[in-house]
Amino acid sequence: MTEIKTIDGVKFQCTHSGQRKAYGDSFTDYEVSSNRPMTEVEQFCREHIHACPLSRAQWQAEYKANPTASNHFRSHYLFRTVAPERYAYSVCFPYTD
């Protein structure tokens, strides 16, 4: 694991970077904690920790509406609460070999 960093009251640490299995998507995962509102923490993650404007829900909806390769191979993120004031932020890069 990498060092814990703190910026503007948000603590974060990268816990994984790379593929989780052979020929799988690549992920960069972070543990995040802050007493700021959840929506602010999510925005902070998207803009400062690892820039990624497309949420997993939006990615799924757009791919379902138009299942093309260009829609599939876009990076996207998942942000979720794991405990009060603790979050998981994961950025996915679909496998493209």
C-alpha positions in Angstrom: 0.0 0.0 0.0 1.1 3.5 -0.6 1.4 6.4 1.9 -1.7 8.1 3.3 -2.2 11.6 1.9 -4.4 14.4 3.1 -5.6 17.3 1.0 -8.4 19.7 2.0 -9.6 17.5 4.8 -9.8 14.3 2.7 -7.5 11.4 3.6 -6.8 8.8 0.9 -4.6 5.9 0.2 -4.2 3.8 -3.0 -4.8 0.2 -2.0 -4.5 -1.5 -5.5 -3.4 -0.6 -9.0 -3.6 -3.1 -11.9 -5.5 -6.1 -13.0 -7.3 -8.3 -10.5 -7.1 -11.3 -12.8 -5.4 -12.3 -16.0 -6.9 -10.6 -19.1 -9.2 -8.6 -16.8 -9.9 -4.9 -16.5 -7.4 -2.7 -14.7 -8.5 -1.0 -11.5 -7.0 1.7 -9.2 -8.6 1.5 -5.8 -8.5 4.0 -3.0 -9.6 4.1 0.7 -10.9 7.6 1.4 -12.0 9.2 4.7 -13.4 12.7 5.4 -16.0 14.4 7.6 -17.0 16.5 4.6 -20.4 15.7 2.9 -20.4 12.5 0.8 -21.2 14.4 -2.4 -18.2 16.7 -1.9 -15.9 13.8 -1.2 -17.1 12.0 -4.4 -16.4 15.2 -6.4 -13.0 15.6 -4.8 -12.1 12.0 -5.7 -13.2 12.6 -9.3 -11.3 15.8 -9.7 -8.2 15.5 -7.5 -7.4 11.9 -6.5 -7.9 10.2 -9.9 -9.7 12.2 -12.6 -12.6 10.3 -14.0 -15.8 12.1 -15.0 -17.9 9.0 -15.9 -19.7 7.1 -13.1 -20.2 3.3 -13.4 -24.0 3.8 -13.5 -23.7 6.4 -16.3 -21.3 4.1 -18.2 -23.6 1.1 -17.9 -26.7 3.2 -19.0 -24.9 4.6 -22.0 -23.4 1.3 -23.1 -26.8 -0.4 -22.7 -28.4 2.3 -24.9 -25.6 2.1 -27.5 -23.5 -1.1 -27.2 -20.5 0.0 -29.2 -16.8 -0.6 -28.6 -16.2 3.1 -28.1 -18.8 3.2 -25.4 -17.5 0.0 -23.7 -13.8 1.0 -23.6 -14.2 4.2 -21.5 -12.8 4.4 -18.0 -15.4 4.9 -15.2 -15.5 5.0 -11.5 -17.4 3.5 -8.6 -17.8 5.5 -5.3 -19.5 3.9 -2.3 -19.7 4.3 1.4 -18.1 1.6 3.5 -18.7 3.1 7.0 -19.6 6.5 8.4 -17.1 9.0 6.9 -15.2 6.2 5.1 -15.5 5.5 1.3 -14.2 3.3 -1.4 -13.3 4.9 -4.8 -12.3 2.7 -7.7 -11.5 3.7 -11.2 -11.8 1.0 -13.9 -10.0 0.8 -17.2 -11.6 -1.9 -19.4 -9.2 -4.5 -20.8 -8.0 -3.6 -24.3 -5.4 -6.1 -25.3 
